[in-house]
Amino acid sequence: MRTKSTTLSLLLASAALLGGCASNQPAVQQGYYANQSDAASYGTVDAIKVVAVNNSNSGAGAVAGGVVGALLGNQVGSGSGRTAATVAGAVGGAVVGNNIESQRKAQTRQQYQISVRMDNGDYRIVNQDALDDLRVGNRVRLIDGRVYRY
């Protein structure tokens, strides 16, 4: 019973440690709205550009790989050898899972960078996956970091 609780503790500690290493920063910075009245504003599209955006790792590959590696390592040996195999499997699986996720997400994707001159004189830049029917000069409404034709 003690071996199972030790193994579980090591597995959870490894997952927490590897999860803390993941970068969860957004690829695109969006505007911050201080209150509800600022959540929707109006303006005019000033420019539209196509930009390449890199995908970021979420850390899910490392966590999933660590869990699978720990489960496989737990099937090997007995006693302290099993515990060592479980830890080694968790670490190895996390590294492999992180590499797989990195290779899968290394591709860039295209987004539209929409520059909007707001009615109050501010200038906002918003990145969106879809352009829909927006054109330069269109009146638009900015709601929660997304541009809609008005």
N, C-alpha and C positions, 0 to 999 in steps of 0.2 A: 504494500500500500504506500509506503514511504517513497519507493522508487517512482510510482506513478505521480505522486504529488510533486516530487522534485522535477520530474520530466515536464510536467505541466507548467510548473513555475519557470523553468528554463525556457520553454517554448514561448510563453507569454512575454517574458523579459526580452527574448530575442526579437519577437515581433514588434514590441514597443520600441526597442532600440532602432531597429531598421525602419520602422515607420517614421521615427523622428528625423531620419536622414533625408527623407523625401522632400523635394522642393515643391511647394504647392502655390507658387506665385503665378498669378494670371499672366498670360502672354500679352494681354492688352489692358492698359489702364483705362478705366471708365471714370466718368465724373462722379463726384460725391455730392449728394443733395442734402442740405441741412435740414429741411423740413418739407412737409407735404405740399406747400404752395410752390416750392421750387421744383417739384417732381415733374411738372409738365410746363414747357415753355415753347415759344414760337420763334422762328427765324427763317433765314433764306439760305439755300445751299450755295456755298461760295466755290467749292471745288470738290471733285471726286477723283481719287486715285486708287489703283489696284496695288496692294502691298502683299508681300509674302510674310507669313507668320509661322514661326516654329511652334510645334506642339511641345508641351512640357510633360514631364513624367509625374504621375500622380502618386507613385509609390505602391500602387496596388499589385504590380508585378512582383515586387520584392516581398510583399507580405504573402501573396499567394504561393510564390515559390518557396518561401520559408516554411509555410505550413505543410506543403506537399513534401518537402525535403525532410522535415521533422517526422512526418508520418512514416516515410520510407526508412529513415534512420532508426526509428523505434522498432522496426521489424528485425533488426540485426542484433545478435548477441544477447547477453543477459547481464543483470547487475549493473556495475559501473561502466562496463563496456557498452551496454545499451544506451546509457545516459550520454556517454561520449559520442556514440554514433548518432543519437538524436540531435545533439547540439551541432555536430558537424554537418548533418543533413540539413538542418535549418539554415545554417550560415551559407552552405553551398547552394541550396535551393533559392535563397534570397538573392544571391549574386546572379545566378542564372536567370531568375525571374526578372530582375531589374534590367539585365542586358537584353532580354527578349523585348521588354516593354520599350526600352530605349531605341532599339532597332526599328520597331514598329512605328514609333512616334517620331522618328528622325526626319520623316518627310515633312516638307513645308506645305502649307495650304494657302490659298489666296483669299484675301478679304478686301472689302471696299473701305477705304478711308475717306469719310465724308466730312468736309469742313463746313461748318454752319456759322453764319454771322447771326447772333441772336438779336431780337428786337431791342434788348436793353443795352446793346453794344458789346456784349461778351462774344468771345470767339470759342467755339467748341469743336473738337475733333472726335469723331465717333467711328469705330471700326465695326463693320457688320459683315456677316457671311453673305447676305443677299442684298442686292441693290433694289429689287422690285421695280417700280416705275419712277425712281428718283432721277432727276436731271439737274444740272447746274441752273440756278435761278428759281427753282421750285420753292414755294412756301412750304415749310415743314413744321412739324411739332415734335419736340424731343420729350419722350416719356421714358423714364427709368433707364437712361443710357442708350436708347434706340431711337432712330429717326424714322418718322412716318410722314407721308405726304399729307398736306393739310388742304 
